[in-house]
Amino acid sequence: MSILYRLLGIPRILDEFVDKVKRRGDSQVDVTIETATDSWGCDPGWNVFYTVGVRAGGTRLRLNRFTHCTAGLDIDILIKEANVTRDYLNKAVETAKRIQRYGLKATIEGKPIERKEEAIRACEKRIDALKKAKPNVPPTAWLALR
């Protein structure tokens, strides 16, 4: 148990968050995915940040941050973008299932977990398609794959 949680009641890890939610009597937890963009250091593209967190009532906790740069039209960037999307969706699903093991109801952005599992499968298909197309794709066709 962290000092912040003991003294101020501010959770820093998922176990502390679940403890606080249970003590408040909440039973519904929503796994959140926040998106932000920034143009710093990724000229001419954008840095895209995805933050996976949890929320129940007024209690919030940010867990992980994923990022990628969208500069250029290289197929490697498209593959990295799909990998990052798959990774943050995997973390969201994993977090929701972990919350369910604590006996709480969990959703991801207010929707059932199964929807994000379908999105993960779609990302994996996209990654496979991009990797198969990589040696055969001329530079002008990269736009169509995006």
KAJO-V343425 format. One record per residue. N is the residue number from 1. PHI is phi as a letter, one per 30 degrees, with the letter a starting at -180 (999 if undefined). BURIAL is I if it has 16 or more other ideal C-beta (glycine too) atoms within 10 Angstrom, else O. D_FIRST is the distance of its C-alpha to the first C-alpha in whole Angstrom. Layout:
BEGIN
{{N;PHI;BURIAL;D_FIRST} {N;PHI;BURIAL;D_FIRST}}
END
This chain:
BEGIN
{{1;999;O;0} {2;d;O;4} {3;d;O;7} {4;e;O;9} {5;d;I;7} {6;d;O;7} {7;d;O;10} {8;c;O;12} {9;i;O;10} {10;c;O;11} {11;d;I;9} {12;c;O;9} {13;b;O;9} {14;d;I;11} {15;d;O;9} {16;d;I;7} {17;d;I;11} {18;d;I;12} {19;e;O;10} {20;d;I;12} {21;d;I;15} {22;d;O;16} {23;d;O;15} {24;d;O;18} {25;i;O;20} {26;d;O;20} {27;b;O;22} {28;c;O;23} {29;b;I;21} {30;c;I;23} {31;d;I;22} {32;c;I;23} {33;b;I;25} {34;c;O;26} {35;b;O;29} {36;b;O;30} {37;b;O;33} {38;a;O;34} {39;c;O;37} {40;d;O;36} {41;i;O;37} {42;b;I;38} {43;d;O;42} {44;c;O;44} {45;c;O;41} {46;b;I;38} {47;d;I;34} {48;c;I;32} {49;c;I;29} {50;c;I;27} {51;c;I;23} {52;c;I;21} {53;b;I;19} {54;b;I;18} {55;b;I;19} {56;b;I;20} {57;i;O;21} {58;c;O;20} {59;c;I;17} {60;b;O;17} {61;a;I;15} {62;c;O;17} {63;c;I;16} {64;b;O;19} {65;b;O;22} {66;b;I;26} {67;b;O;29} {68;a;I;33} {69;c;I;36} {70;c;I;39} {71;d;O;41} {72;i;O;45} {73;b;O;46} {74;d;O;45} {75;d;I;45} {76;d;O;42} {77;d;I;40} {78;d;I;41} {79;d;I;39} {80;d;I;36} {81;e;I;36} {82;d;I;36} {83;d;I;33} {84;d;I;31} {85;d;I;31} {86;d;I;31} {87;d;I;28} {88;d;I;26} {89;d;I;27} {90;d;O;26} {91;d;I;23} {92;d;I;23} {93;d;I;25} {94;d;O;22} {95;d;I;19} {96;d;I;21} {97;d;O;22} {98;d;I;18} {99;d;I;18} {100;d;O;21} {101;d;O;20} {102;d;O;17} {103;i;O;20} {104;c;I;20} {105;d;O;23} {106;b;I;23} {107;b;I;26} {108;c;I;26} {109;h;O;28} {110;i;O;29} {111;b;O;31} {112;d;O;30} {113;e;I;29} {114;e;O;32} {115;d;O;33} {116;d;I;31} {117;d;I;32} {118;d;O;35} {119;d;I;35} {120;d;I;33} {121;d;O;36} {122;d;O;38} {123;d;I;36} {124;d;O;37} {125;d;O;41} {126;d;I;41} {127;d;I;40} {128;d;O;42} {129;d;O;45} {130;d;I;44} {131;d;O;44} {132;d;O;47} {133;d;O;49} {134;e;O;48} {135;d;O;51} {136;c;O;53} {137;c;O;52} {138;d;O;54} {139;e;O;53} {140;d;O;54} {141;d;O;53} {142;d;I;49} {143;d;O;49} {144;d;O;50} {145;d;O;47} {146;d;O;45}}
END
